[in-house]
Amino acid sequence: MFKGSYVALVTPMLPNGDIDRDSLQELVQWHVESGTHGIVAVGTTGESATLPMDEHIDVVAQVVEYAQGQVKVIAGSGANATDEAIFLSQEMAKLNIDGFLSVVPYYNKPQQRGMIAHFEAVASATDLPVLLYNVPSRTVADMLTDTVAQLAKHPNIVGLKDATGDLSRLTETKSAVDSDFVCLSGDDSTGCRFMCEGGDGVISVSANIVPEQMSQMCEHALKHEFDDAKRIDASIYELHQELFIEPNPVMPKWALFKMGKMQDAGLRLPMVKPELNSQKIIEQRLVKLGLIEA
């Protein structure tokens, strides 16, 4: 259902904080042309935490409009309040999206039973497929494999984005769920190894910067052409690392701005633009990759 390279798309913003619709349209079209298999709109990288709900829904609607059905669009619908996640899901289900990405509720640290109740309520609110999203580095609460296995029994819960970076989780998950349950990596540094060990794809921050390489890497891995996949991954491995020297999406936005893909590298407070040293590090990487001139 959801396989290959899915970009965790940034949300471009103008210096005054408004959504940069022109840059958003250009980014979506670039991903279509670059072979990206799908777009995750307004997830963590899309600054879901600082977009009010009406703007959140509007950005997803724009991405759907610009994609024109050429790639799948998954809408971030996570929230730490179950009622809010349900509301977002029901509103965005009115758009022509392909599914939802729903994160473990953050800050309030729910128990495993609470996670089960939360995700079952969210998944039952619409008829669209739901990908669970486990990223304990941000949410603090860690969704355990037994919890994933229980949730996988829900007919609308079709997969998991695992951003733990722990490859043993993939083996555990695959042994606990049906064969059609989708396992996607949410950690670029281990994404290639994740796919080579049986994962179905990635939801990638790096794909914002190198969409063609990420798409090709995933296609090779899905064909079991692991040497080719690893070769591509090795060529961008340092990028995976350097995009996270400051909190995401600070660095990918700066990189896209320097590449001329966005009018500005603006972020919503409390996120701010990167330190000068961080700017230099990512710019040097872009030069080495041939994405900007020295």
N, C-alpha and C positions, 0 to 999 in steps of 0.2 A: 504493500500500500504506500508506504513512505520509505523510499530507499534513495541512497546517493547523497549528494551534497546539498544541504539546505543552509542558506545563509541566515545567520542571526542578524538581521538587517538593522543598521543604525537608523535613527530618525533625524534627518538633516534639519538644522535650525539656523535661522538668520540671526544677525547680531542682537536684534531686539527680542529674541526668544521665540518668535513666530516660527511655525513649521515652514520649511523651505520646500514648497511643493514642486518647483521646477527641478531642483536637485533630486528630490525623491523620485520623480518620474524618470530622470536620466539614470539614476542608480538601478531602478527596476529594469529598464530596458537594457542596460549594460549586463545585468545578470541573465536576462533572457538570451542575449547574444553570446554570452560566455559559457553557456551550457549548464548553468546552475539548475539543479533539479527542482528546487522549491525555495520559497521565501518564508521565513518566520517574521511576522510583522509585530512590532511592539512587544517583544520579549524583554529580557533584562538589558540586552544590548540596545534595544530600541527605547530605553529609558521609561519603561512602563511605570516605574515607581514614582515618577514625577509628572506624568501626563494625567490630567484629570480625565474622568471617564468619557466625557463627550469628545474630547480631543483624541483619546485613545481609539475610540470607535471610528472617528473620522479618518485617522491615519490608516487604519486597516482598510477602510473603504477606498481610500486613494490607491493603496497598493493593489487591491483587487482590480480597480479601474485601469491602472497602468499596466498590470500584467496581462490583461485581456485573455485570460485563460491559457496563456502560453506556458506557464509554470504553475505548480501548486502553491497555494497560499495558506499558511497555517497562522492563526491568530493567537497571540499570547492572551490568555484569559485568567491568569493567576491572580490571586489576592489573598491576604491573610484573614479576610472575613468571607465566610462561605456565601453569604447573601450577595456580596459584591461580585464574587466570581460567577455566581449564577446569573446575576443581572448582565454582566458583561457578555457571558456566553449566549444568553438569549437574544441580546441586541445584535451581536455580531453574527449570529446564526441567520439573520435576515439578509446578510451579505452573501456573495457567492464565494465563500471560503471553502477549503477542503477539510478543515479540522481545527482543533485547538491544542495549544501547549499550555498545560496547567501546572504551575510550580507548587511545591510543598509550601503551605502557609508559613510565612516568615515572621520573625519577631516573637510571636506568641508560643512557639515551641510546642506544638500539639503532640499528644501521645500517638502511638501507632494506631490505636483504635479511633482516635480523632481524625487521623489522616484518612483512614478507610471511610469513615462517615462523610468527611468533607468531599473526597473525590467521587464517591458514589452519588452524592447529591448533585455535584457539578455535572457528572456524566449523564445523569438522568434528566437534566434540564433541557437537553436538546437531543436530536437524533444524529448529530455529527460525531465523528471519531475524535477521541481524546488521547493525546500523548501525555503521560505523567512526566514530571520534571523534577529530578532529585539533584540539588546543588547545595549540599550542607555547608560549604564554605560561605554561602550567603544567607541561607535560611536558618542555620545552626541545627535545626532538626534534621535528622537523617532518616530517610525512608528505607526500611530494611527489606531484604529480599522476600521474606515471608509476607510482608505487607503488599509488595508488588504482586506476588503470586495470588493473593486474595483478590486484589483489585482487577487483575487480569481476567477474572471470571465475569466481570461486567461486560455486556455485549458492546458497549460503546468505548471501552478502554482498550486501545489497540496496541499501545507500545509505551516505551520509556526512553526519555533522554537522560542518560547517566553522565553527570558532570563530576563524579567523584575522582576520576582519574585512576581508579583502582580496577585493573583489568580482571581481577578475580571476581568482581561483581558480575561481569558479563557471563562468565561460566556458571555462576550461581543462578543468575536470572534465567538463562536459557534452559537450565535443567529443571526449573521450577514452573515454567509456563509452556503453553502450546507452541508448536513450531511456527505458527503464523504471527506470533507476538513480535512486534518490531522493536529492535534494540538499536538505539542511536547514541553515538558518543557526543557529549557536550564538552569535551576537553580536547582542544586541538593538538596538544603535545603528545597525547596517546591515541589520537583518533585513527591514525593509520594502523597501528598495532591492534586496536579494537576491531577494526574491520577485518584484518587478516586473521583474527581469531574467531570470526563468525558474526561480527556486527553487521548491521544493514546499512549504515550510513553515519553521517555526522550532521550536527547542527553547529555551524562553525562561525566563529568570529573572524578567523583568518580569511574566510571566503569573501568578506567585505573588500579585501585588498587584492587577493589573488583568486578570483572566482574560477578562472579557467583551470588553473593548476589543481584546485580542490576538486573540481568536477572530474577531471581526468584521473586523479588519484583514486577517487571513489569508484569510478567505472572500472579501472584496472583491478581494484580489490574485489569488486563484485564478480568479476570474471575469473577470479583466483590467479590473476597475473600479479602475484605479490611482489616480485622483484621490481617490476615497473612502478607499482604503487609506492614502494619504499624509496625508490630513486627520486620520485617527485616530492615525496614528503621530506626527504633529506635536504632538498634544495630550498625548502621554505621553513625548515625546522626552527631556525633562529628567529624568524618572523613570529612563529607561534609564541615563543618566549617573550619577545620584546613588546608584543601588543598588550602584555599584562604587567609591564613594569609600573604602570599606574592603573588605578581601578578602571575596569571596562565600563563605558566605551570611550574613555578619554583618548587612548592611543589610536584606535581605529579611526576616530573622527579626525584627529590631527593628520593621520596618514592620508585619508581621503581628501582633506582640504589641500594638502601639499601636492597631491596628484591632480588637482583641478577637477575633482569629481563633485565637490560641494563648494558653495560660495563662502562658507565660514565653518569653523570647527566648534561652533557654539554648543553649549550644554546647558541643561537646567540645573540651577542650584539645588543641592549643595555641591554638585560636580562642577569643576572649573578646568580650564585648559592646562595642559601639562607643563611641568617645570622645563626650563630651558635645556637642561642636560638631557631630559627625556625626549624633547623635541629633536635634539641632535642625534640621539641614538636611533630613533625610528627613521629619520631622514637619511642617515647613512645606510640603513638597511634597504630603504627604497632605491637608493642609488645603486647598491650592489645588485639588486634585483632588476635593474633597468627600468624602473617605474617612474623615476624622475631624473633630471640631469643634476650633476654635481654643481 
